Amino acid sequence: MSGPGRSCPLAYRYRAEDLAGPVAFEAATLYVVGGLYGNPWALDAVRERAAAEPTPPEFVFNGDFHYLDADPADFRTVADGVAAHHATLGNVEYALTADDAEAGCGCDYPGYVSDSVVADSNAVVGRLRATAAAHPEHLARLADLPRHLTVTVGGRRVAVVHGDPESLAGWKLALEAVEPGDPTVRARTGWSGTPTGTDQILDWFSRAEIDVICCTHTGLPYAQDHHRAGRRHLVANNGSAGLPNFTGRRHGVITRLSTHADPPADGLYGLELNGLRFDALPVDFDTERWTAAFLGTWPPGTPGHHGYHSRISDSTWLRIEQAARGGVRLPGN
Ligand SMILES: [Fe+2]
C-alpha cells in the first residue's frame, strides 16, 4: 500500500546489525519517553517523576515528541524540554525535517489502519509543519538526531528505536503483531498481516548484540520477555507517554530500566532481568490542562480533534493485564 502516511521512505530503513555499534552512554536508571505527542504536561510529569528517583535518570525521547503541539508556545515548550536530553527521530520529526511530502505523517501505517486515521494524521502533521517552519534552529537540531541509540544500563546493552529494529516507522513490534497473538487485541485493531514470531525477535537480539529493545510508535503499550540459551531478553513498547493508554485510566506510559533492584511503588508491570529492573511507569500529567490546550488547538471539526479527542477523553480499550506478556508481572503477582 502506498500514498501519504502509508509509505516507508528509504531513509527509515536500517538493519539490526546497525544497533550493534558503540554505546551512546551508560546509565544507572534510564527513562525511555516515546510518543509524547506534543503534550507539555506529560513532559512536566516525567520530570517530576524523575526527581523522585534515588539517582537522576537519563532520558531518551525516542521520537514523536512533537505532534499535537501546533500551538507555537506548546511547540517551543516541547522543543526546549527535549533539547535538554537525549533524543532520537520519530516519524513526526522526520516529516518535519524532510522535503519528502509523499511521506505525509511518515507513520508507514499498515493496511489494517483505516484511511480516516491516516488522513487525520497527515493533516495534523501538515499543520505542525507550519508551526515548525518558524523554528529553524530547532528543525536543524531535529535533522541531526539519530534514528536509534544503543546505550547500556548497568552494563546491559539496550537498543532504543522508534518503530522496530528494521525501520524507524516499522510496525513489527506492535502489540497486535507479536506472537503469541492476543485474539482480543487483534480483533480490536483489525490486525492482518504477517505475525512477528519469537524467532524473528531473538534473531534481532542476536544481530544487534542487545538484551533489551525499547520502542514506541504503534500506540499500545506492552512488555514481553524472550528466552534463549538461558538468557532473558525483553521488548518494551511504552505506547504513548503523552496520551492515555489503558481503559479507565488517563495517564501516559514510559519505560524505566534501572540497576536499582526495588520495584517502584507506582510500577504498572515489570520484571527483573538478570540484575536489571524493568518497569512501565505511569505519566500522571494534568489531564484538565492538557485537554483544555488540546481543545484550544484542535477544536471540534479539526483533524486533530477527529483523530485524537476520543483517546484523550476516553483512553483505549486495552486492559493493563493484556500489556504484561510472558514473564512480565503486575504488582503483587
Ligand atoms: Fe511514530
py3Dmol code that shows the C-alpha trace and the ligand (Angstrom):
import py3Dmol

protein = """\
ATOM      1  CA  MET A   1       0.000   0.000   0.000  1.00  0.00           C
ATOM      2  CA  SER A   2       1.323   3.478  -0.796  1.00  0.00           C
ATOM      3  CA  GLY A   3       0.333   7.145  -0.575  1.00  0.00           C
ATOM      4  CA  PRO A   4       0.974   9.816   2.035  1.00  0.00           C
ATOM      5  CA  GLY A   5       1.149   8.252   5.502  1.00  0.00           C
ATOM      6  CA  ARG A   6       1.294   4.747   4.047  1.00  0.00           C
ATOM      7  CA  SER A   7       4.748   4.933   2.534  1.00  0.00           C
ATOM      8  CA  CYS A   8       8.069   3.961   4.008  1.00  0.00           C
ATOM      9  CA  PRO A   9      10.869   6.339   2.951  1.00  0.00           C
ATOM     10  CA  LEU A  10      14.154   4.594   2.265  1.00  0.00           C
ATOM     11  CA  ALA A  11      15.704   6.807   4.940  1.00  0.00           C
ATOM     12  CA  TYR A  12      13.677   4.886   7.518  1.00  0.00           C
ATOM     13  CA  ARG A  13      15.428   1.629   6.813  1.00  0.00           C
ATOM     14  CA  TYR A  14      18.290   0.217   8.839  1.00  0.00           C
ATOM     15  CA  ARG A  15      19.421  -3.227   9.955  1.00  0.00           C
ATOM     16  CA  ALA A  16      19.510  -4.871  13.348  1.00  0.00           C
ATOM     17  CA  GLU A  17      23.297  -5.007  12.959  1.00  0.00           C
ATOM     18  CA  ASP A  18      23.336  -1.219  12.971  1.00  0.00           C
ATOM     19  CA  LEU A  19      22.267  -1.373  16.619  1.00  0.00           C
ATOM     20  CA  ALA A  20      25.349  -3.416  17.473  1.00  0.00           C
ATOM     21  CA  GLY A  21      27.659  -0.408  17.384  1.00  0.00           C
ATOM     22  CA  PRO A  22      29.255   1.555  20.210  1.00  0.00           C
ATOM     23  CA  VAL A  23      27.012   2.697  23.035  1.00  0.00           C
ATOM     24  CA  ALA A  24      25.989   6.330  23.340  1.00  0.00           C
ATOM     25  CA  PHE A  25      26.102   6.418  27.146  1.00  0.00           C
ATOM     26  CA  GLU A  26      25.809   4.356  30.330  1.00  0.00           C
ATOM     27  CA  ALA A  27      23.017   4.946  32.835  1.00  0.00           C
ATOM     28  CA  ALA A  28      22.062   3.582  36.234  1.00  0.00           C
ATOM     29  CA  THR A  29      18.450   4.448  35.509  1.00  0.00           C
ATOM     30  CA  LEU A  30      17.015   5.118  32.057  1.00  0.00           C
ATOM     31  CA  TYR A  31      13.649   6.603  31.105  1.00  0.00           C
ATOM     32  CA  VAL A  32      12.514   5.933  27.556  1.00  0.00           C
ATOM     33  CA  VAL A  33       9.859   8.504  26.735  1.00  0.00           C
ATOM     34  CA  GLY A  34       8.214   7.570  23.460  1.00  0.00           C
ATOM     35  CA  GLY A  35       5.226   9.317  21.948  1.00  0.00           C
ATOM     36  CA  LEU A  36       4.938  12.499  23.983  1.00  0.00           C
ATOM     37  CA  TYR A  37       2.786  13.696  21.045  1.00  0.00           C
ATOM     38  CA  GLY A  38       3.207  17.353  21.948  1.00  0.00           C
ATOM     39  CA  ASN A  39       1.795  17.154  25.480  1.00  0.00           C
ATOM     40  CA  PRO A  40       3.754  19.695  27.580  1.00  0.00           C
ATOM     41  CA  TRP A  41       2.135  18.483  30.816  1.00  0.00           C
ATOM     42  CA  ALA A  42       3.405  14.989  30.196  1.00  0.00           C
ATOM     43  CA  LEU A  43       6.878  16.493  29.955  1.00  0.00           C
ATOM     44  CA  ASP A  44       6.347  18.107  33.371  1.00  0.00           C
ATOM     45  CA  ALA A  45       5.069  14.847  34.833  1.00  0.00           C
ATOM     46  CA  VAL A  46       8.057  12.849  33.584  1.00  0.00           C
ATOM     47  CA  ARG A  47      10.480  15.391  35.050  1.00  0.00           C
ATOM     48  CA  GLU A  48       8.648  15.341  38.380  1.00  0.00           C
ATOM     49  CA  ARG A  49       8.753  11.564  38.457  1.00  0.00           C
ATOM     50  CA  ALA A  50      12.470  11.626  37.680  1.00  0.00           C
ATOM     51  CA  ALA A  51      13.083  13.941  40.641  1.00  0.00           C
ATOM     52  CA  ALA A  52      11.807  11.172  42.929  1.00  0.00           C
ATOM     53  CA  GLU A  53      14.461   8.693  41.755  1.00  0.00           C
ATOM     54  CA  PRO A  54      17.320   7.766  44.095  1.00  0.00           C
ATOM     55  CA  THR A  55      19.743   8.803  41.341  1.00  0.00           C
ATOM     56  CA  PRO A  56      18.840  11.128  38.458  1.00  0.00           C
ATOM     57  CA  PRO A  57      17.826   9.084  35.412  1.00  0.00           C
ATOM     58  CA  GLU A  58      18.956   9.641  31.847  1.00  0.00           C
ATOM     59  CA  PHE A  59      16.107  10.297  29.403  1.00  0.00           C
ATOM     60  CA  VAL A  60      15.789   9.254  25.788  1.00  0.00           C
ATOM     61  CA  PHE A  61      12.881  10.795  23.932  1.00  0.00           C
ATOM     62  CA  ASN A  62      12.600   8.181  21.216  1.00  0.00           C
ATOM     63  CA  GLY A  63      10.530  10.091  18.741  1.00  0.00           C
ATOM     64  CA  ASP A  64       7.106  11.606  18.142  1.00  0.00           C
ATOM     65  CA  PHE A  65       7.668  14.088  20.940  1.00  0.00           C
ATOM     66  CA  HIS A  66       6.012  16.627  18.627  1.00  0.00           C
ATOM     67  CA  TYR A  67       2.621  16.032  17.068  1.00  0.00           C
ATOM     68  CA  LEU A  68      -0.431  17.780  18.543  1.00  0.00           C
ATOM     69  CA  ASP A  69       1.635  20.844  19.584  1.00  0.00           C
ATOM     70  CA  ALA A  70       0.761  23.031  16.617  1.00  0.00           C
ATOM     71  CA  ASP A  71       0.328  25.889  19.090  1.00  0.00           C
ATOM     72  CA  PRO A  72       3.667  27.755  18.881  1.00  0.00           C
ATOM     73  CA  ALA A  73       4.080  28.142  22.659  1.00  0.00           C
ATOM     74  CA  ASP A  74       3.433  24.442  23.244  1.00  0.00           C
ATOM     75  CA  PHE A  75       5.785  23.561  20.393  1.00  0.00           C
ATOM     76  CA  ARG A  76       8.572  25.620  21.977  1.00  0.00           C
ATOM     77  CA  THR A  77       7.927  24.091  25.407  1.00  0.00           C
ATOM     78  CA  VAL A  78       8.306  20.607  23.981  1.00  0.00           C
ATOM     79  CA  ALA A  79      11.305  21.572  21.849  1.00  0.00           C
ATOM     80  CA  ASP A  80      13.129  23.161  24.800  1.00  0.00           C
ATOM     81  CA  GLY A  81      12.268  20.308  27.155  1.00  0.00           C
ATOM     82  CA  VAL A  82      13.523  17.631  24.810  1.00  0.00           C
ATOM     83  CA  ALA A  83      16.662  19.603  23.915  1.00  0.00           C
ATOM     84  CA  ALA A  84      17.963  19.083  27.453  1.00  0.00           C
ATOM     85  CA  HIS A  85      18.082  15.297  26.974  1.00  0.00           C
ATOM     86  CA  HIS A  86      18.957  12.510  24.554  1.00  0.00           C
ATOM     87  CA  ALA A  87      16.553  12.072  21.667  1.00  0.00           C
ATOM     88  CA  THR A  88      16.021  10.012  18.547  1.00  0.00           C
ATOM     89  CA  LEU A  89      13.913  10.641  15.481  1.00  0.00           C
ATOM     90  CA  GLY A  90      10.298   9.596  15.213  1.00  0.00           C
ATOM     91  CA  ASN A  91       8.356   9.687  12.018  1.00  0.00           C
ATOM     92  CA  VAL A  92       6.813  13.015  13.060  1.00  0.00           C
ATOM     93  CA  GLU A  93      10.219  14.664  13.481  1.00  0.00           C
ATOM     94  CA  TYR A  94      11.379  13.095  10.231  1.00  0.00           C
ATOM     95  CA  ALA A  95       8.322  14.502   8.461  1.00  0.00           C
ATOM     96  CA  LEU A  96       9.049  17.975   9.855  1.00  0.00           C
ATOM     97  CA  THR A  97      12.595  17.959   8.529  1.00  0.00           C
ATOM     98  CA  ALA A  98      12.237  16.113   5.232  1.00  0.00           C
ATOM     99  CA  ASP A  99      11.242  17.546   1.878  1.00  0.00           C
ATOM    100  CA  ASP A 100       9.512  14.291   1.067  1.00  0.00           C
ATOM    101  CA  ALA A 101       5.876  15.403   1.127  1.00  0.00           C
ATOM    102  CA  GLU A 102       4.824  11.967  -0.096  1.00  0.00           C
ATOM    103  CA  ALA A 103       5.714  10.622   3.332  1.00  0.00           C
ATOM    104  CA  GLY A 104       2.766  12.519   4.850  1.00  0.00           C
ATOM    105  CA  CYS A 105       2.944  11.901   8.581  1.00  0.00           C
ATOM    106  CA  GLY A 106       5.519   9.215   7.859  1.00  0.00           C
ATOM    107  CA  CYS A 107       3.768   6.661  10.032  1.00  0.00           C
ATOM    108  CA  ASP A 108       4.084   3.892   7.448  1.00  0.00           C
ATOM    109  CA  TYR A 109       0.597   2.824   8.545  1.00  0.00           C
ATOM    110  CA  PRO A 110      -0.194  -0.793   7.725  1.00  0.00           C
ATOM    111  CA  GLY A 111      -3.230  -1.731   5.680  1.00  0.00           C
ATOM    112  CA  TYR A 112      -5.408  -2.577   8.676  1.00  0.00           C
ATOM    113  CA  VAL A 113      -5.322   1.029   9.918  1.00  0.00           C
ATOM    114  CA  SER A 114      -8.264   2.927   8.433  1.00  0.00           C
ATOM    115  CA  ASP A 115      -7.944   5.603   5.763  1.00  0.00           C
ATOM    116  CA  SER A 116      -9.540   8.197   8.057  1.00  0.00           C
ATOM    117  CA  VAL A 117      -6.843   7.663  10.712  1.00  0.00           C
ATOM    118  CA  VAL A 118      -4.148   8.123   8.062  1.00  0.00           C
ATOM    119  CA  ALA A 119      -5.840  11.236   6.629  1.00  0.00           C
ATOM    120  CA  ASP A 120      -6.186  12.844  10.080  1.00  0.00           C
ATOM    121  CA  SER A 121      -2.564  12.092  10.871  1.00  0.00           C
ATOM    122  CA  ASN A 122      -1.353  13.601   7.606  1.00  0.00           C
ATOM    123  CA  ALA A 123      -3.419  16.745   8.242  1.00  0.00           C
ATOM    124  CA  VAL A 124      -2.106  17.109  11.815  1.00  0.00           C
ATOM    125  CA  VAL A 125       1.482  16.903  10.579  1.00  0.00           C
ATOM    126  CA  GLY A 126       0.678  19.315   7.757  1.00  0.00           C
ATOM    127  CA  ARG A 127      -0.375  21.972  10.269  1.00  0.00           C
ATOM    128  CA  LEU A 128       2.530  21.159  12.566  1.00  0.00           C
ATOM    129  CA  ARG A 129       4.926  21.820   9.674  1.00  0.00           C
ATOM    130  CA  ALA A 130       3.683  25.414   9.514  1.00  0.00           C
ATOM    131  CA  THR A 131       4.446  25.894  13.224  1.00  0.00           C
ATOM    132  CA  ALA A 132       7.818  24.190  12.952  1.00  0.00           C
ATOM    133  CA  ALA A 133       8.847  26.341   9.980  1.00  0.00           C
ATOM    134  CA  ALA A 134       9.113  29.327  12.331  1.00  0.00           C
ATOM    135  CA  HIS A 135      11.729  27.480  14.409  1.00  0.00           C
ATOM    136  CA  PRO A 136      14.630  26.814  12.030  1.00  0.00           C
ATOM    137  CA  GLU A 137      17.203  26.259  14.786  1.00  0.00           C
ATOM    138  CA  HIS A 138      15.093  23.542  16.314  1.00  0.00           C
ATOM    139  CA  LEU A 139      14.480  21.983  12.901  1.00  0.00           C
ATOM    140  CA  ALA A 140      18.232  21.885  12.328  1.00  0.00           C
ATOM    141  CA  ARG A 141      18.654  20.030  15.604  1.00  0.00           C
ATOM    142  CA  LEU A 142      15.907  17.571  14.690  1.00  0.00           C
ATOM    143  CA  ALA A 143      17.569  16.904  11.349  1.00  0.00           C
ATOM    144  CA  ASP A 144      20.731  15.860  13.212  1.00  0.00           C
ATOM    145  CA  LEU A 145      19.012  13.375  15.530  1.00  0.00           C
ATOM    146  CA  PRO A 146      19.955   9.713  15.184  1.00  0.00           C
ATOM    147  CA  ARG A 147      17.354   7.152  14.123  1.00  0.00           C
ATOM    148  CA  HIS A 148      18.258   4.851  17.004  1.00  0.00           C
ATOM    149  CA  LEU A 149      20.540   4.712  20.028  1.00  0.00           C
ATOM    150  CA  THR A 150      22.230   1.859  21.808  1.00  0.00           C
ATOM    151  CA  VAL A 151      23.024   2.500  25.459  1.00  0.00           C
ATOM    152  CA  THR A 152      23.963   0.444  28.499  1.00  0.00           C
ATOM    153  CA  VAL A 153      22.126   0.273  31.794  1.00  0.00           C
ATOM    154  CA  GLY A 154      24.196  -1.470  34.422  1.00  0.00           C
ATOM    155  CA  GLY A 155      26.321  -2.853  31.613  1.00  0.00           C
ATOM    156  CA  ARG A 156      23.375  -4.409  29.756  1.00  0.00           C
ATOM    157  CA  ARG A 157      23.019  -3.302  26.156  1.00  0.00           C
ATOM    158  CA  VAL A 158      19.719  -1.630  25.354  1.00  0.00           C
ATOM    159  CA  ALA A 159      18.581  -0.591  21.880  1.00  0.00           C
ATOM    160  CA  VAL A 160      16.242   2.377  21.720  1.00  0.00           C
ATOM    161  CA  VAL A 161      14.294   2.622  18.476  1.00  0.00           C
ATOM    162  CA  HIS A 162      11.087   4.332  17.422  1.00  0.00           C
ATOM    163  CA  GLY A 163       9.415   1.571  15.414  1.00  0.00           C
ATOM    164  CA  ASP A 164      11.284  -1.716  15.194  1.00  0.00           C
ATOM    165  CA  PRO A 165      14.863  -2.973  14.578  1.00  0.00           C
ATOM    166  CA  GLU A 166      14.447  -2.656  10.808  1.00  0.00           C
ATOM    167  CA  SER A 167      12.583   0.598  10.306  1.00  0.00           C
ATOM    168  CA  LEU A 168      12.088   3.914  12.059  1.00  0.00           C
ATOM    169  CA  ALA A 169       8.356   3.582  11.476  1.00  0.00           C
ATOM    170  CA  GLY A 170       8.091  -0.208  11.498  1.00  0.00           C
ATOM    171  CA  TRP A 171       5.060  -1.955  12.969  1.00  0.00           C
ATOM    172  CA  LYS A 172       6.648  -5.372  13.618  1.00  0.00           C
ATOM    173  CA  LEU A 173       6.746  -4.734  17.369  1.00  0.00           C
ATOM    174  CA  ALA A 174       3.142  -3.583  17.593  1.00  0.00           C
ATOM    175  CA  LEU A 175       1.202  -5.398  20.312  1.00  0.00           C
ATOM    176  CA  GLU A 176      -1.197  -6.727  17.698  1.00  0.00           C
ATOM    177  CA  ALA A 177       1.647  -8.103  15.537  1.00  0.00           C
ATOM    178  CA  VAL A 178       3.675 -10.070  18.074  1.00  0.00           C
ATOM    179  CA  GLU A 179       3.258 -13.739  18.874  1.00  0.00           C
ATOM    180  CA  PRO A 180       1.587 -15.338  20.689  1.00  0.00           C
ATOM    181  CA  GLY A 181      -1.239 -13.283  19.258  1.00  0.00           C
ATOM    182  CA  ASP A 182      -3.876 -11.936  21.625  1.00  0.00           C
ATOM    183  CA  PRO A 183      -7.181 -12.596  19.822  1.00  0.00           C
ATOM    184  CA  THR A 184      -8.925  -9.670  21.516  1.00  0.00           C
ATOM    185  CA  VAL A 185      -6.147  -7.260  20.605  1.00  0.00           C
ATOM    186  CA  ARG A 186      -6.076  -8.476  17.010  1.00  0.00           C
ATOM    187  CA  ALA A 187      -9.851  -8.225  16.680  1.00  0.00           C
ATOM    188  CA  ARG A 188      -9.968  -4.748  18.226  1.00  0.00           C
ATOM    189  CA  THR A 189      -7.209  -3.387  15.996  1.00  0.00           C
ATOM    190  CA  GLY A 190      -8.451  -5.206  12.904  1.00  0.00           C
ATOM    191  CA  TRP A 191      -4.940  -6.578  12.566  1.00  0.00           C
ATOM    192  CA  SER A 192      -3.966  -8.557   9.488  1.00  0.00           C
ATOM    193  CA  GLY A 193      -0.605  -9.421   8.072  1.00  0.00           C
ATOM    194  CA  THR A 194       2.447 -11.438   8.992  1.00  0.00           C
ATOM    195  CA  PRO A 195       2.877 -12.001  12.726  1.00  0.00           C
ATOM    196  CA  THR A 196       6.226 -11.280  14.360  1.00  0.00           C
ATOM    197  CA  GLY A 197       7.406 -14.540  15.879  1.00  0.00           C
ATOM    198  CA  THR A 198       9.788 -15.159  18.745  1.00  0.00           C
ATOM    199  CA  ASP A 199      12.436 -16.486  16.329  1.00  0.00           C
ATOM    200  CA  GLN A 200      12.431 -13.168  14.496  1.00  0.00           C
ATOM    201  CA  ILE A 201      12.765 -11.220  17.730  1.00  0.00           C
ATOM    202  CA  LEU A 202      15.562 -13.456  19.060  1.00  0.00           C
ATOM    203  CA  ASP A 203      17.368 -13.028  15.744  1.00  0.00           C
ATOM    204  CA  TRP A 204      17.212  -9.249  16.198  1.00  0.00           C
ATOM    205  CA  PHE A 205      18.607  -9.539  19.730  1.00  0.00           C
ATOM    206  CA  SER A 206      21.452 -11.658  18.426  1.00  0.00           C
ATOM    207  CA  ARG A 207      22.335  -9.488  15.428  1.00  0.00           C
ATOM    208  CA  ALA A 208      22.089  -6.262  17.447  1.00  0.00           C
ATOM    209  CA  GLU A 209      24.027  -7.745  20.395  1.00  0.00           C
ATOM    210  CA  ILE A 210      21.492  -6.396  22.862  1.00  0.00           C
ATOM    211  CA  ASP A 211      19.414  -7.612  25.795  1.00  0.00           C
ATOM    212  CA  VAL A 212      16.566  -5.108  25.610  1.00  0.00           C
ATOM    213  CA  ILE A 213      14.684  -3.325  22.839  1.00  0.00           C
ATOM    214  CA  CYS A 214      12.729  -0.205  23.785  1.00  0.00           C
ATOM    215  CA  CYS A 215      10.242   1.013  21.193  1.00  0.00           C
ATOM    216  CA  THR A 216       7.040   3.045  20.800  1.00  0.00           C
ATOM    217  CA  HIS A 217       5.212   4.328  17.647  1.00  0.00           C
ATOM    218  CA  THR A 218       2.375   1.806  17.414  1.00  0.00           C
ATOM    219  CA  GLY A 219       0.170   3.288  20.122  1.00  0.00           C
ATOM    220  CA  LEU A 220      -0.470   0.416  22.548  1.00  0.00           C
ATOM    221  CA  PRO A 221       1.983  -0.410  25.358  1.00  0.00           C
ATOM    222  CA  TYR A 222       3.204  -3.851  26.330  1.00  0.00           C
ATOM    223  CA  ALA A 223       6.299  -5.690  27.504  1.00  0.00           C
ATOM    224  CA  GLN A 224       7.314  -9.260  26.765  1.00  0.00           C
ATOM    225  CA  ASP A 225      10.336 -11.348  27.651  1.00  0.00           C
ATOM    226  CA  HIS A 226      12.026 -13.879  25.361  1.00  0.00           C
ATOM    227  CA  HIS A 227      14.418 -16.641  26.333  1.00  0.00           C
ATOM    228  CA  ARG A 228      17.329 -18.263  24.569  1.00  0.00           C
ATOM    229  CA  ALA A 229      20.201 -20.332  25.908  1.00  0.00           C
ATOM    230  CA  GLY A 230      19.375 -19.433  29.487  1.00  0.00           C
ATOM    231  CA  ARG A 231      19.426 -15.712  28.767  1.00  0.00           C
ATOM    232  CA  ARG A 232      16.389 -13.492  29.124  1.00  0.00           C
ATOM    233  CA  HIS A 233      15.648 -10.676  26.683  1.00  0.00           C
ATOM    234  CA  LEU A 234      12.961  -8.024  26.781  1.00  0.00           C
ATOM    235  CA  VAL A 235      10.877  -5.965  24.366  1.00  0.00           C
ATOM    236  CA  ALA A 236       9.288  -2.919  25.998  1.00  0.00           C
ATOM    237  CA  ASN A 237       6.927  -0.812  23.909  1.00  0.00           C
ATOM    238  CA  ASN A 238       5.777   2.139  26.003  1.00  0.00           C
ATOM    239  CA  GLY A 239       2.772   3.002  23.867  1.00  0.00           C
ATOM    240  CA  SER A 240       2.416   6.716  24.479  1.00  0.00           C
ATOM    241  CA  ALA A 241       3.901   8.982  27.143  1.00  0.00           C
ATOM    242  CA  GLY A 242       1.551  11.821  26.280  1.00  0.00           C
ATOM    243  CA  LEU A 243      -1.791  10.124  25.670  1.00  0.00           C
ATOM    244  CA  PRO A 244      -3.906   7.748  27.765  1.00  0.00           C
ATOM    245  CA  ASN A 245      -3.179   4.075  27.107  1.00  0.00           C
ATOM    246  CA  PHE A 246      -5.387   1.849  29.268  1.00  0.00           C
ATOM    247  CA  THR A 247      -9.108   1.540  29.721  1.00  0.00           C
ATOM    248  CA  GLY A 248     -10.369   3.557  32.675  1.00  0.00           C
ATOM    249  CA  ARG A 249      -7.026   5.361  33.063  1.00  0.00           C
ATOM    250  CA  ARG A 250      -5.894   8.719  31.752  1.00  0.00           C
ATOM    251  CA  HIS A 251      -2.125   8.552  32.272  1.00  0.00           C
ATOM    252  CA  GLY A 252       0.666   8.102  29.768  1.00  0.00           C
ATOM    253  CA  VAL A 253       3.284   5.328  29.997  1.00  0.00           C
ATOM    254  CA  ILE A 254       7.082   5.362  29.890  1.00  0.00           C
ATOM    255  CA  THR A 255       9.695   2.630  30.131  1.00  0.00           C
ATOM    256  CA  ARG A 256      12.056   2.612  33.110  1.00  0.00           C
ATOM    257  CA  LEU A 257      15.186   0.449  33.269  1.00  0.00           C
ATOM    258  CA  SER A 258      17.310   0.563  36.402  1.00  0.00           C
ATOM    259  CA  THR A 259      20.132  -1.083  38.271  1.00  0.00           C
ATOM    260  CA  HIS A 260      18.172  -0.422  41.480  1.00  0.00           C
ATOM    261  CA  ALA A 261      16.581  -3.745  42.347  1.00  0.00           C
ATOM    262  CA  ASP A 262      13.468  -2.496  44.134  1.00  0.00           C
ATOM    263  CA  PRO A 263      10.293  -2.315  42.050  1.00  0.00           C
ATOM    264  CA  PRO A 264       8.979   1.274  42.044  1.00  0.00           C
ATOM    265  CA  ALA A 265       5.775   1.739  44.051  1.00  0.00           C
ATOM    266  CA  ASP A 266       3.919   3.153  41.045  1.00  0.00           C
ATOM    267  CA  GLY A 267       5.064   0.482  38.553  1.00  0.00           C
ATOM    268  CA  LEU A 268       2.293  -0.758  36.247  1.00  0.00           C
ATOM    269  CA  TYR A 269       4.008  -4.024  35.306  1.00  0.00           C
ATOM    270  CA  GLY A 270       7.594  -5.177  35.296  1.00  0.00           C
ATOM    271  CA  LEU A 271      10.221  -7.843  35.728  1.00  0.00           C
ATOM    272  CA  GLU A 272      13.757  -8.429  36.874  1.00  0.00           C
ATOM    273  CA  LEU A 273      16.113  -9.194  34.002  1.00  0.00           C
ATOM    274  CA  ASN A 274      19.327 -10.736  35.298  1.00  0.00           C
ATOM    275  CA  GLY A 275      20.114  -7.826  37.578  1.00  0.00           C
ATOM    276  CA  LEU A 276      18.305  -5.186  35.568  1.00  0.00           C
ATOM    277  CA  ARG A 277      14.923  -3.949  36.738  1.00  0.00           C
ATOM    278  CA  PHE A 278      12.301  -3.105  34.096  1.00  0.00           C
ATOM    279  CA  ASP A 279       9.045  -1.318  34.873  1.00  0.00           C
ATOM    280  CA  ALA A 280       6.384   0.526  32.940  1.00  0.00           C
ATOM    281  CA  LEU A 281       5.672   3.762  34.799  1.00  0.00           C
ATOM    282  CA  PRO A 282       2.549   5.925  34.613  1.00  0.00           C
ATOM    283  CA  VAL A 283       2.897   9.515  33.427  1.00  0.00           C
ATOM    284  CA  ASP A 284       0.384  11.347  35.595  1.00  0.00           C
ATOM    285  CA  PHE A 285       0.017  14.512  33.574  1.00  0.00           C
ATOM    286  CA  ASP A 286      -2.517  17.240  34.317  1.00  0.00           C
ATOM    287  CA  THR A 287      -5.429  15.912  32.282  1.00  0.00           C
ATOM    288  CA  GLU A 288      -7.581  19.036  32.624  1.00  0.00           C
ATOM    289  CA  ARG A 289      -4.892  21.403  31.393  1.00  0.00           C
ATOM    290  CA  TRP A 290      -3.848  19.062  28.598  1.00  0.00           C
ATOM    291  CA  THR A 291      -7.447  18.644  27.471  1.00  0.00           C
ATOM    292  CA  ALA A 292      -8.017  22.411  27.517  1.00  0.00           C
ATOM    293  CA  ALA A 293      -4.862  23.042  25.497  1.00  0.00           C
ATOM    294  CA  PHE A 294      -5.762  20.302  23.047  1.00  0.00           C
ATOM    295  CA  LEU A 295      -9.256  21.723  22.519  1.00  0.00           C
ATOM    296  CA  GLY A 296      -7.782  25.197  22.051  1.00  0.00           C
ATOM    297  CA  THR A 297      -5.503  23.977  19.278  1.00  0.00           C
ATOM    298  CA  TRP A 298      -7.752  21.293  17.836  1.00  0.00           C
ATOM    299  CA  PRO A 299     -11.423  22.270  18.345  1.00  0.00           C
ATOM    300  CA  PRO A 300     -14.276  20.114  17.002  1.00  0.00           C
ATOM    301  CA  GLY A 301     -14.161  19.886  13.235  1.00  0.00           C
ATOM    302  CA  THR A 302     -10.373  19.791  13.003  1.00  0.00           C
ATOM    303  CA  PRO A 303      -8.378  16.679  12.067  1.00  0.00           C
ATOM    304  CA  GLY A 304      -6.648  16.662  15.447  1.00  0.00           C
ATOM    305  CA  HIS A 305      -9.974  16.567  17.248  1.00  0.00           C
ATOM    306  CA  HIS A 306     -11.369  13.951  14.887  1.00  0.00           C
ATOM    307  CA  GLY A 307      -8.343  11.740  15.274  1.00  0.00           C
ATOM    308  CA  TYR A 308      -7.441  12.112  18.956  1.00  0.00           C
ATOM    309  CA  HIS A 309     -10.174  13.630  21.122  1.00  0.00           C
ATOM    310  CA  SER A 310     -11.716  10.278  21.998  1.00  0.00           C
ATOM    311  CA  ARG A 311      -8.358   8.858  23.038  1.00  0.00           C
ATOM    312  CA  ILE A 312      -7.597  11.883  25.210  1.00  0.00           C
ATOM    313  CA  SER A 313     -11.020  11.871  26.859  1.00  0.00           C
ATOM    314  CA  ASP A 314     -11.864   8.142  26.903  1.00  0.00           C
ATOM    315  CA  SER A 315      -8.489   6.370  26.545  1.00  0.00           C
ATOM    316  CA  THR A 316      -8.391   2.969  24.810  1.00  0.00           C
ATOM    317  CA  TRP A 317      -9.992  -0.450  25.325  1.00  0.00           C
ATOM    318  CA  LEU A 318      -6.676  -2.032  26.376  1.00  0.00           C
ATOM    319  CA  ARG A 319      -6.590  -3.668  29.796  1.00  0.00           C
ATOM    320  CA  ILE A 320      -3.358  -3.467  31.717  1.00  0.00           C
ATOM    321  CA  GLU A 321      -3.272  -7.274  32.040  1.00  0.00           C
ATOM    322  CA  GLN A 322      -3.002  -7.500  28.240  1.00  0.00           C
ATOM    323  CA  ALA A 323       0.206  -5.431  28.312  1.00  0.00           C
ATOM    324  CA  ALA A 324       2.077  -7.700  30.739  1.00  0.00           C
ATOM    325  CA  ARG A 325       3.138 -10.558  28.482  1.00  0.00           C
ATOM    326  CA  GLY A 326       5.279 -13.627  29.061  1.00  0.00           C
ATOM    327  CA  GLY A 327       7.067 -13.379  32.383  1.00  0.00           C
ATOM    328  CA  VAL A 328       6.198  -9.713  32.885  1.00  0.00           C
ATOM    329  CA  ARG A 329       4.122  -9.310  36.032  1.00  0.00           C
ATOM    330  CA  LEU A 330       1.598  -6.912  37.527  1.00  0.00           C
ATOM    331  CA  PRO A 331       2.408  -5.644  41.040  1.00  0.00           C
ATOM    332  CA  GLY A 332       1.796  -8.305  43.669  1.00  0.00           C
ATOM    333  CA  ASN A 333       1.895 -11.174  41.169  1.00  0.00           C
TER     334      ASN A 333
END
"""
ligand_1 = """\
1
LIG
Fe 5.534 7.147 15.311
"""
view = py3Dmol.view(width=600, height=400)
view.addModel(protein, "pdb")
view.setStyle({"model": 0}, {"cartoon": {"style": "trace"}})
view.addModel(ligand_1, "xyz")
view.setStyle({"model": 1}, {"stick": {}})
view.zoomTo()
view.show()
